[in-house]
Amino acid sequence: MHKTLKPIVAAAVVAASTLGAGAEELRIGTASLGGAFYPMGQSISNLVNAYAGGDISMVPVVTGGSVQNPNLIHTGEVEIAITNNNLAVLAVNGRGPYSAAGEIDMSAVAALHPSVLHMVVLADSDIQTIEDIRGMRVAVGPAGGGTLGFMNFLLPLHDMSLEDITPSFVSYADGFSQLTDGTVDAAFALSGYPAGAVMQAAAGADLRFISFSDGMLEQALEANSAYVSVEIAADVYGTEAPGTLIGVNNMLVAPNSLDADVVEAITAAIFDNLEEFQAENANARQIDPAMSLDLAIPLHEGAQRYFAR
């Protein structure tokens, strides 16, 4: 991953240098070009370049996404990045995918949009709840992706594992194409909403959300406090009813070594211009500034200064 990232980072630095001579050039780790994180990082960069002052510039960098980004913070390949609450907790404690790196010395800058586990079937499917996917063909996103992590969390709560379904490890776009052409019975995708893959599927088919059976969502939220309940209105994807789904809040993170004045300037550039941010980026419309005071890891000193104003 790191070898692949280096030419991208180099290109990003060249691009940043054109924004202002002598500016501090910051790289924000996002995800793939087809995901929600890259346009989010692009919008944040635009705000920072416009409002953080001439001494700071920022460029979005394509990365492996939320799992990889804390490791890139640790190695210094990016100066700021997007990840989510549960991964941030693992990173600062050196657990899970960060056990090799050890405790990563980073903190939160701000809450961003939530990523939601889209659990979708065709409207006429017999699948109603998560228990009903036993023995079914299910698109679960790419191997090693965030969707699979959620599946490995939820299935045991329902006395299942991946061995109880026939998983299809494909991109979100391919997974929802498989749903509409009948190759799979259900498709799951951890994404901000509206998700492009789901929108494309909804354009040609009637969709419905899979539900949690009574008490199971509450059990899942109790088992992992980083997860949240998210309501997706029916008009988002043209479903007959809204969906009550599980998700996780995403956050902007930075190393504790990043200067507090720089972090305060970045945070101000984002939240003093939130309306502009939301006009440019649909996912930014789901950002609640109050959530930055209720994150799973502590705020960076510079972010604390901003939110204490």
Disulfide bonds with the S-S distance in Angstrom:
none
